[in-house]
């Protein structure tokens, strides 16, 4: 999906919601456990009730890997089931030396390899440019680079002072230089919603790049703060919610409760979008 | 495997060689392609001819993931085939927020989850303590944290000046503090052989921790330099070679040529060990 297609989806659906398909087999509603593939059955139900309200889906790969080979099969089926007008994110946080990053890129982008064809993958920046650029050798695919994450440990290294900046600011600037003047068409950054105070600094350093923002909801970030500091005239945000939607109920009504949670977020997003347009 | 068991293996085998099982299905000797699982058939042959010469095996997970579910099956079989007196490393470079890192830990450490029971996993430090510590909740398991990697991109962030140090030095010090005074019993660091000039600084900052050293051979690092700057009285090094051993020949003699390469490295290691003891 291109930058302008993503922009159009946002204004058409009046939403910049991303649902994190962090599907934990230990948290599934009981009545799904008799399905042949309970994880896929759950994801399919969540996608069915949210697809008109969201612009992106983001399976966190750890949840599938922890199930071994059958987890990868659930992931393949889930990705194939996501409607084509939704942006897809492999939240894998990969990164290795160049030729090995190239294999991770194949895994998530080349359907002939592992049966997956994501639009984007999250990448960790610590190993530098040759760990990131192989992902962009796949035409039309995106890198979403970790910049300032939502967890407590983000303070350990990301906020270390480097020259007169913090490390995450160096990451934001450096990575845009790797990709070039139109970096916003291929490169997004992860910025946690729990870092609302820094979000406007992020926006100054990366004025056009989309920001993938986890941490609203269960982790405590505020959608209003994130939107005020992060929205651009093209949208420019993908705000992720996982647990608050997936596990809104653990009963047979899990899907309708998930839809209600997603709808509440979408409605607040429609209001925020009306402010900027 | 404990620190002292690993130390004993090193002195018994007179080797601190780790073979990187970076098995690329596109580089396999042709005669193996008719096997039911060519990747496993190749790994089994490599293990058969090197197990008496090496102390560790390190499959890079990207090579298996890029094969989809059947790649994970090859990985399961490979890990089960490695003799119990060899240390095993899942070279995965994972790292995520706490609860998700916990799932990656389950993947590689809990055989009930994904059928894998590695001794250790490589972890990326960018997300800080709560991305690393969940791996150490598994009794007897190790974290091998990226510090100063062997690739060109290591200069981008790892060598940024932070206070009067470089970022990788902050990582080395901070991570030892997370684990405590006996950190060397659970925590190793990745330091590339291409960074020989920095290896003695690394050793000053982490005097007892094992260092996993990739980059000897195909990437150009020198075994003699690495050994002189990195060996401790307990060994303290795992020097990895992948391509130079795996692909020493692409013909039917690949296994005997792999053994010859491994043996040459082991013999040099025996000499280096005699210097320190």
Contacts between the chains, C-beta under 8 A, distances in Angstrom:
chain1	res1	chain2	res2	distance
A	22	B	100	7.4
A	24	B	103	7.9
A	60	B	96	7.3
A	60	B	100	5.9
A	62	B	94	7.6
A	62	B	96	6.1
A	62	B	100	4.8
A	62	B	101	7.7
A	62	B	103	4.0
A	62	B	104	5.0
A	62	B	107	7.0
A	63	B	100	7.8
A	63	B	103	6.0
A	65	B	103	7.4
A	65	B	104	7.0
A	65	B	107	4.6
A	65	B	114	6.3
A	66	B	103	4.6
A	66	B	104	7.5
A	66	B	106	4.9
A	66	B	107	4.7
A	66	B	113	5.0
A	66	B	114	6.0
A	67	B	113	7.2
A	67	B	114	6.6
A	68	B	72	6.0
A	68	B	76	7.5
A	68	B	107	7.9
A	68	B	113	6.8
A	68	B	114	3.6
A	68	B	115	5.1
A	68	B	116	7.7
A	69	B	69	4.0
A	69	B	70	7.5
A	69	B	72	4.5
A	69	B	73	5.6
A	69	B	76	7.9
A	69	B	114	8.0
A	69	B	115	8.0
A	70	B	69	7.5
A	71	B	114	7.2
A	72	B	68	6.0
A	72	B	69	4.5
A	72	B	72	6.3
A	73	B	69	5.6
A	76	B	68	7.4
A	76	B	69	7.9
A	93	B	94	7.0
A	93	B	95	6.0
A	93	B	96	5.5
A	93	B	124	7.4
A	93	B	127	7.8
A	94	B	62	7.6
A	94	B	93	7.0
A	95	B	93	6.0
A	95	B	124	6.3
A	96	B	60	7.2
A	96	B	62	6.1
A	96	B	93	5.5
A	97	B	149	7.0
A	97	B	150	6.6
A	97	B	151	4.1
A	97	B	153	8.0
A	98	B	151	6.4
A	98	B	152	7.9
A	98	B	153	7.9
A	100	B	22	7.4
A	100	B	60	5.9
A	100	B	62	4.8
A	100	B	63	7.8
A	101	B	62	7.7
A	103	B	24	7.9
A	103	B	62	4.0
A	103	B	63	6.0
A	103	B	65	7.4
A	103	B	66	4.6
A	104	B	62	5.0
A	104	B	65	7.0
A	104	B	66	7.5
A	106	B	66	4.9
A	107	B	62	7.0
A	107	B	65	4.6
A	107	B	66	4.7
A	107	B	68	7.9
A	113	B	66	5.1
A	113	B	67	7.2
A	113	B	68	6.8
A	114	B	65	6.3
A	114	B	66	6.0
A	114	B	67	6.6
A	114	B	68	3.6
A	114	B	69	8.0
A	114	B	71	7.2
A	115	B	68	5.1
A	115	B	69	8.0
A	116	B	68	7.6
A	124	B	93	7.4
A	124	B	95	6.3
A	124	B	124	4.7
A	124	B	126	5.2
A	124	B	127	7.6
A	125	B	126	6.3
A	125	B	156	7.8
A	125	B	157	6.2
A	126	B	124	5.2
A	126	B	125	6.3
A	126	B	126	4.6
A	126	B	146	6.0
A	126	B	149	7.9
A	126	B	157	6.0
A	126	B	158	6.7
A	127	B	93	7.8
A	127	B	124	7.6
A	127	B	146	7.0
A	127	B	149	5.3
A	127	B	151	6.1
A	127	B	153	5.3
A	127	B	154	6.6
A	127	B	158	7.8
A	128	B	151	7.0
A	128	B	152	7.2
A	128	B	153	2.3
A	128	B	154	5.9
A	128	B	155	6.6
A	128	B	156	3.3
A	128	B	157	6.0
A	128	B	158	7.3
A	129	B	152	7.4
A	129	B	153	4.6
A	129	B	156	5.7
A	130	B	151	5.3
A	130	B	152	5.4
A	130	B	153	4.3
A	131	B	151	6.8
A	131	B	153	5.4
A	132	B	153	7.6
A	146	B	126	6.0
A	146	B	127	7.0
A	149	B	97	7.0
A	149	B	126	7.8
A	149	B	127	5.3
A	150	B	97	6.6
A	151	B	97	4.1
A	151	B	98	6.4
A	151	B	127	6.1
A	151	B	128	7.0
A	151	B	130	5.3
A	151	B	131	6.8
A	152	B	98	8.0
A	152	B	128	7.2
A	152	B	129	7.4
A	152	B	130	5.4
A	153	B	97	8.0
A	153	B	98	7.9
A	153	B	127	5.3
A	153	B	128	2.3
A	153	B	129	4.6
A	153	B	130	4.3
A	153	B	131	5.4
A	153	B	132	7.6
A	154	B	127	6.6
A	154	B	128	5.9
A	155	B	128	6.6
A	156	B	125	7.8
A	156	B	128	3.3
A	156	B	129	5.7
A	156	B	174	6.2
A	157	B	125	6.2
A	157	B	126	6.0
A	157	B	128	6.0
A	157	B	167	6.9
A	157	B	170	7.0
A	157	B	171	6.7
A	157	B	174	7.7
A	158	B	126	6.7
A	158	B	127	7.8
A	158	B	128	7.3
A	160	B	162	4.7
A	160	B	167	6.8
A	160	B	170	6.4
A	161	B	162	6.6
A	161	B	163	7.3
A	162	B	160	4.7
A	162	B	161	6.6
A	162	B	162	5.8
A	162	B	167	7.6
A	163	B	161	7.3
A	167	B	157	6.9
A	167	B	160	6.8
A	167	B	162	7.6
A	167	B	167	7.0
A	170	B	157	6.9
A	170	B	160	6.4
A	171	B	157	6.7
A	174	B	156	6.2
A	174	B	157	7.6
